[in-house]
Amino acid sequence: MTHLTVRRLTYVSAAATLGALALMVASLVSPKPVLLVFAMSVGQGLGTLSLATFLLAIALDLQSGGAMVDQVEEEVAEIKSAMHLPDEPAPEQSERTRDTTAHE
Amino acid sequence: MIHVDSLEELLRLVALVAAGISALIIVWYLVRRPPLGRLTKTLLLFGLGIMPGLVALSGNIAGYEYTLKREFCGSCHVMGAYVRDAENPKSKSLAAIHSRNHRFGGDSCYTCHADYQMFGALTTKLNGLKHLYFYVTEYASTGPDGEGGPTIHLYKPFKNDTCMQCHSTGAPRWAGVEEHQSMLEDIRKGEMSCIGCHSEVHPTALAHRPKAQAKAEERKP
């Protein structure tokens, strides 16, 4: 659930930022009074809101313990197993193995 | 080759480049939809936060710089006659003479009409918003130069302080004028207005509005 919310919030934020950028660029390319005022108020307001949305998404993601990263790792593992790729040994395990060999 | 001649152009270029980078990052994210790992989050922070912030900051300053120019004031059709007169090399109106000054001629509207006080730039820009409101509500569809609209007037009397930014009233040539000598204190106190005598400020522009012209005639002794 959190995963979906974070993704949706990030997409909304990205789309809103594109809109805000379009307004600000329009006022730079054609600096007419109405467009300038519109870009400086609506454009920048939209940009600020979209940044706030992105930060909210990141906060939610961090609160859920980086659930998204875990999910991605799971997805990668699934893809690897579907492609019959061997799992790489975890770094801790290999170190431990190396230690044992040295003692012997 | 890109030529950057002024701070305004440089800031505009910075804003456009930042907007381009930001748009590239966002489009990449929306099209590829990568997992939200550390790298993606950092890139998105640039694309959604830092770069748009730079666009807003440099764009605001560039926009503010542009609003000082006569070209900007002339972009509202009701100012057409005023700007044409100011830019006419043969005109002897006060506006045209001042607009030919190479030091501030390009910003002549702002230089003479901005409030000369501590927060002058702020109050002037707030008045600019008022202009925009009246432009949209009262002067839309009023003819090529706004002839059909109400008479254009200043919100408050024109202060001598604005003229005295340059004409300090202390220069020998200025002080040599007999009328100036006799009214020196009144001029400095603002009790005698400069434009009371130097009234040919925007003559052509007034002639375009019958109502305004009638008022100007009334004022003449």
Interface residues (C-beta under 8 A of the other chain):
Chain A: V6 R7 T10 Y11 S13 A14 A15 T17 L18 A20 L21 M24 V25 S27 L28 P31 K32 P33 V34 L36 V37 A39 M40 G43 Q44 G47 S50 L51 F54 L55 I58 D61 M68 V69 Q71 V72 E75
Chain B: R12 A15 L16 A19 S22 A23 I26 V27 Y29 L30 P35 L36 G37 K41 L44 L45 G47 L48 G49 P52 G53 V55 A56 G59 N60 A62 G63 Y66 T67 F72 S75 C76 G128 L129 H131 L132 Y135 V136
